Structures are given as C-alpha cells and as structure tokens.
Amino acid sequence: MPMRPAYWTILLLLMSNVFMTFAWYAHLRELSTKPWFIAALVSWGIALFEYLLQVPANRIGYQELNLGQLKILQEVLTLTVFVPFAVFYMKEPLKLDYLWAGLCLLGAVYFIFRGD
C-alpha cells in the first residue's frame, strides 16, 4: 500500500527541520569565534538541503492539506526537532516551558485540523 501524501509530507518536513535547526542554531556553538558572515555562509549551505526537502514536502502535502494545516504541521515538527537539538547538541537544560509550548501547539493542531 503506497504512503499517503500527508505521510510523505511529515517525513520530508521532519528531515527538513533537522537541516533547518542546524542551519539556524549550530553556528552558535560551532562557529562562535568566526566572523558572522562565515557563519551565515555555512548556514546558507546547510539551508540549501532544508529547502531541497521542504519545497517538495509542501507541494506533496498541499494535495491533502490546506495552507494553514501545512503551517501548523511545520511548527509541531519544528518543536519536535528543536527540543532534542537544544538538549543534546547545544547542552541546554530541558525546560518545562517546552512542554507548555507543545501543549499550546496541540491547541493549534486541534483548531486548524478540526472539521469546518
């Protein structure tokens, strides 16, 4: 049985978010002593791979999901990737605020995915 477009979208956006998170934040740890434009160029290179996954993900997802649903899905996946990144890679403490943010996103998911 072939995978539905929404499943492909989730998979591709999840992978895209890994690249996005590293592009946006890894330079704070890895390139903090380099000039900002070096960090920007490295981040831009990483972001290319994000876009190579994100653009097809949104095109595939738009077959089944509306624009608002794609956006909220993106936000949920962003937090799903960001929290482990912050804790394990950036060595930030795990905060209860991440839980509260996740609960707020569950509310957003409810409202954007409920039937009209």
C-alpha positions in Angstrom: 0.0 0.0 0.0 1.6 3.3 -1.0 2.1 6.0 1.5 -0.4 8.9 1.5 0.9 12.4 0.6 0.4 13.5 4.2 2.8 10.9 5.5 5.4 11.8 2.8 5.0 15.4 3.9 5.6 14.6 7.5 8.7 12.5 6.7 10.2 15.1 4.4 9.4 18.1 6.7 10.9 16.2 9.7 14.2 15.7 7.8 14.0 19.3 6.5 13.6 20.6 10.1 16.8 18.8 11.1 18.7 20.7 8.5 16.9 23.9 9.3 17.7 23.7 13.0 21.3 23.1 12.4 21.4 26.0 9.8 19.8 28.4 12.3 21.5 27.5 15.5 24.5 25.2 15.3 26.8 28.1 14.4 26.2 29.5 17.9 28.2 26.5 19.2 30.5 25.6 16.3 31.4 28.9 14.7 31.0 31.4 17.6 34.6 32.6 17.2 34.3 33.1 13.4 33.0 36.3 11.8 29.3 36.4 11.4 29.5 36.2 7.6 31.3 32.9 7.7 28.6 31.5 9.9 26.0 32.9 7.5 27.6 31.2 4.5 27.9 27.9 6.3 24.3 28.2 7.5 23.2 29.1 3.9 24.9 25.9 2.6 23.1 23.8 5.2 19.8 25.5 4.5 20.0 24.5 0.8 19.4 20.9 1.9 16.5 22.1 4.1 14.9 23.7 1.0 15.5 20.6 -1.2 13.3 18.7 1.3 10.9 21.4 2.4 9.7 22.5 -1.1 8.7 19.0 -2.3 7.2 18.3 1.1 4.9 21.2 0.9 4.0 20.5 -2.7 3.1 16.9 -1.8 1.3 17.9 1.4 -0.8 20.5 -0.4 -2.5 17.6 -2.2 -4.3 16.7 1.1 -3.7 19.6 3.5 -4.6 23.2 3.3 -2.1 26.0 3.8 -2.9 26.5 7.5 -2.6 22.8 8.2 0.8 22.7 6.5 2.0 25.7 8.6 0.9 24.2 11.9 2.4 20.8 11.0 5.6 22.6 10.3 5.5 24.3 13.7 4.9 21.0 15.5 7.7 19.3 13.7 10.0 22.3 14.4 9.5 22.0 18.1 9.8 18.2 17.9 13.3 18.6 16.3 14.3 21.7 18.3 13.9 20.3 21.8 16.3 17.3 21.4 18.7 19.6 19.5 18.7 22.1 22.3 19.2 19.5 25.0 21.6 17.0 23.4 23.5 19.2 20.9 23.5 22.6 22.5 23.6 21.2 26.0 20.7 23.4 27.2 18.7 22.3 30.2 15.4 20.6 29.5 12.8 23.1 30.4 9.2 22.7 31.4 8.4 25.6 29.1 8.9 23.2 26.1 6.0 21.1 27.5 3.8 24.2 27.8 4.8 25.3 24.2 3.9 21.8 23.0 0.5 21.9 24.7 -0.2 25.3 23.0 0.7 23.7 19.7 -1.7 20.9 20.4 -4.4 23.5 20.7 -3.3 25.0 17.4 -3.4 21.5 15.9 -6.9 21.0 17.2 -8.2 24.2 15.8 -6.6 24.0 12.4 -7.4 20.3 11.7 -10.9 20.2 13.1 -13.7 19.9 10.5 -15.2 23.1 9.1 
